[in-house]
Amino acid sequence: MSKAKLKKALAALDKDELVTMVTELYDARKEAKEYLEYWLDPDAGKELERVEKLVERQFFTPQGISRRTPSMPALNKLLKDFMSICFEPERIAELMLYIADRLADWMEVRYRRVSYRTSLRKYVGDARLYIETHELEPVFGLRLQRLEERVEALEAYQSELSPRGYGWRRRR
């Protein structure tokens, strides 16, 4: 359905029908519920905290124990959903850096999993591009630089691992 058709259909509804439709939508879809709750109380800081907790749960249990494998599609969806409702570039950059930071933390705890190195580089590269595009270097430049140095240190350690990348050290 196109946006024009949707507008025409919504214009044909009276107020009570529109209220009924929106409340049914609120009950039916989790994404709609989150969007409408943010629309009613647009507090980007509170929403960022909520999403950061969800990101944290992808990597660590509430007790602080690292999870076996985080879901990269779930992380991408959290970021995409946040970007669709929050239009503050600083908050979006903050979330992008937070995801990369938590992935690096998880990789350090999980013995520097080589298989997630590409994902980490992608998140850091996307964050750099977003920060540069929105001219946020004065705010996030130092944090981004430290994160990139951390990624380089992780990669340097991983180069000492066996070619198979399973966490075994080479014999010296």
Backbone torsions as a table, in degrees:
resi	resn	phi	psi	omega
1	MET	NA	137.1	179.2
2	SER	-83.3	165.1	179.2
3	LYS	-65.1	-35.6	179.5
4	ALA	-64.4	-42.1	178.0
5	LYS	-64.7	-40.1	178.9
6	LEU	-62.8	-45.6	178.9
7	LYS	-60.2	-41.8	-179.7
8	LYS	-64.3	-43.5	179.8
9	ALA	-66.0	-40.2	179.1
10	LEU	-69.1	-35.0	178.6
11	ALA	-66.4	-28.1	-179.7
12	ALA	-75.7	-17.9	-179.3
13	LEU	-81.5	146.2	172.5
14	ASP	-85.5	176.8	-173.0
15	LYS	-59.7	-45.3	-177.9
16	ASP	-64.3	-41.3	178.9
17	GLU	-65.6	-37.9	179.1
18	LEU	-66.3	-42.6	177.6
19	VAL	-62.6	-42.8	178.7
20	THR	-61.8	-44.8	-179.2
21	MET	-63.5	-42.5	-179.1
22	VAL	-68.1	-39.8	178.4
23	THR	-67.9	-35.2	175.3
24	GLU	-66.2	-40.9	176.5
25	LEU	-62.3	-41.8	178.3
26	TYR	-58.6	-41.9	-179.6
27	ASP	-76.0	-30.0	-171.6
28	ALA	-82.8	-35.5	-172.1
29	ARG	-124.6	129.4	179.1
30	LYS	-63.4	-42.1	-179.3
31	GLU	-63.2	-40.3	178.7
32	ALA	-66.0	-39.9	178.7
33	LYS	-61.4	-47.0	179.1
34	GLU	-61.7	-42.9	-179.7
35	TYR	-63.6	-46.6	-178.4
36	LEU	-66.9	-36.8	176.7
37	GLU	-65.2	-39.4	176.9
38	TYR	-68.6	-36.3	179.7
39	TRP	-64.7	-38.3	179.1
40	LEU	-70.9	-38.0	-178.4
41	ASP	-134.6	81.8	-173.8
42	PRO	-76.1	73.8	177.5
43	ASP	-104.5	99.4	-175.6
44	ALA	-65.1	-33.8	178.8
45	GLY	-64.5	-43.3	179.0
46	LYS	-65.7	-41.5	178.7
47	GLU	-65.2	-40.4	178.3
48	LEU	-62.1	-42.3	177.6
49	GLU	-61.5	-41.5	179.8
50	ARG	-62.6	-45.4	-178.8
51	VAL	-69.3	-37.3	177.4
52	GLU	-61.6	-36.9	176.1
53	LYS	-64.3	-39.8	178.1
54	LEU	-66.2	-38.2	176.8
55	VAL	-64.2	-45.3	179.1
56	GLU	-56.7	-40.9	-179.6
57	ARG	-67.4	-21.6	176.2
58	GLN	-69.4	-29.8	-175.5
59	PHE	-102.7	-34.8	-173.7
60	PHE	-136.1	148.6	175.6
61	THR	-75.2	167.6	176.9
62	PRO	-58.9	-22.3	178.9
63	GLN	-85.0	-3.1	178.3
64	GLY	91.4	8.5	178.9
65	ILE	-85.4	136.1	-177.7
66	SER	-70.9	141.9	177.4
67	ARG	-79.6	160.0	-178.3
68	ARG	-64.9	-52.6	178.4
69	THR	-144.2	129.5	174.3
70	PRO	-79.9	157.3	178.9
71	SER	-95.4	108.6	179.8
72	MET	-65.7	-40.1	176.1
73	PRO	-61.1	-36.3	178.3
74	ALA	-66.9	-39.4	177.1
75	LEU	-64.7	-42.8	178.4
76	ASN	-62.3	-38.7	179.4
77	LYS	-67.6	-41.0	177.7
78	LEU	-60.3	-43.8	179.7
79	LEU	-65.7	-44.8	-179.4
80	LYS	-63.4	-44.2	179.1
81	ASP	-62.9	-40.7	178.8
82	PHE	-64.8	-41.3	179.9
83	MET	-65.7	-27.1	-177.9
84	SER	-78.2	-22.1	-179.8
85	ILE	-110.0	-23.2	-179.0
86	CYS	-107.2	124.8	-176.3
87	PHE	-108.9	21.0	177.7
88	GLU	-96.3	112.0	-177.0
89	PRO	-58.2	-33.3	180.0
90	GLU	-63.6	-41.2	-179.3
91	ARG	-68.5	-39.4	179.5
92	ILE	-66.0	-44.5	177.8
93	ALA	-62.0	-39.7	178.0
94	GLU	-59.2	-44.6	-180.0
95	LEU	-67.0	-40.7	179.5
96	MET	-61.0	-44.4	178.7
97	LEU	-67.9	-36.0	179.6
98	TYR	-63.6	-43.5	179.1
99	ILE	-61.4	-46.8	179.3
100	ALA	-62.8	-41.0	177.8
101	ASP	-60.4	-46.9	-178.4
102	ARG	-67.4	-35.7	176.6
103	LEU	-64.3	-42.1	177.0
104	ALA	-63.6	-42.2	176.3
105	ASP	-58.4	-46.0	-178.4
106	TRP	-63.4	-41.7	179.9
107	MET	-63.2	-36.3	178.2
108	GLU	-67.5	-40.9	-179.5
109	VAL	-72.1	-38.2	-178.5
110	ARG	-89.2	31.7	175.0
111	TYR	60.5	41.5	171.1
112	ARG	53.5	64.3	-178.4
113	ARG	-59.5	114.6	-177.5
114	VAL	-63.8	-33.7	-175.1
115	SER	-64.8	-16.9	-179.6
116	TYR	-102.1	4.2	-179.4
117	ARG	-60.9	-41.8	179.5
118	THR	-64.3	-41.0	178.3
119	SER	-63.3	-42.1	179.5
120	LEU	-63.3	-45.3	178.1
121	ARG	-61.3	-37.8	179.6
122	LYS	-64.7	-46.3	179.9
123	TYR	-63.3	-41.2	179.0
124	VAL	-67.4	-42.3	178.2
125	GLY	-63.9	-42.1	177.7
126	ASP	-63.9	-40.5	178.5
127	ALA	-63.9	-43.6	178.7
128	ARG	-60.3	-46.8	-179.4
129	LEU	-61.4	-44.4	-179.8
130	TYR	-63.9	-43.9	-179.2
131	ILE	-64.6	-43.1	179.2
132	GLU	-68.0	-40.1	-179.6
133	THR	-62.4	-39.6	-177.9
134	HIS	-96.1	12.0	176.2
135	GLU	52.1	50.8	-179.3
136	LEU	-107.2	16.1	-179.3
137	GLU	-57.1	-39.8	179.2
138	PRO	-61.0	-29.8	-177.8
139	VAL	-86.2	-44.1	-171.5
140	PHE	-114.3	1.8	-174.8
141	GLY	-59.0	-47.9	-178.0
142	LEU	-66.3	-42.8	179.4
143	ARG	-63.1	-41.1	178.5
144	LEU	-65.3	-41.6	179.1
145	GLN	-62.2	-43.5	178.4
146	ARG	-64.1	-38.0	178.3
147	LEU	-66.1	-41.6	178.0
148	GLU	-64.2	-38.8	175.9
149	GLU	-64.1	-37.9	178.0
150	ARG	-64.7	-41.0	177.9
151	VAL	-63.1	-42.7	178.0
152	GLU	-61.7	-40.3	178.5
153	ALA	-65.0	-40.4	176.6
154	LEU	-62.3	-43.2	-179.0
155	GLU	-68.3	-35.7	177.1
156	ALA	-63.3	-41.1	177.9
157	TYR	-65.3	-41.0	-177.8
158	GLN	-67.1	-25.9	178.3
159	SER	-68.7	-19.3	176.0
160	GLU	-79.6	-14.5	-177.9
161	LEU	-75.6	170.3	177.8
162	SER	-65.4	157.5	179.5
163	PRO	-58.9	-25.5	-179.7
164	ARG	-75.3	-20.9	173.4
165	GLY	75.3	27.0	-178.3
166	TYR	-93.2	8.1	178.1
167	GLY	98.6	0.4	179.1
168	TRP	-82.7	140.4	176.2
169	ARG	-84.1	148.3	173.3
170	ARG	-72.1	148.3	176.1
171	ARG	-78.0	139.6	-178.6
172	ARG	-105.3	NA	NA
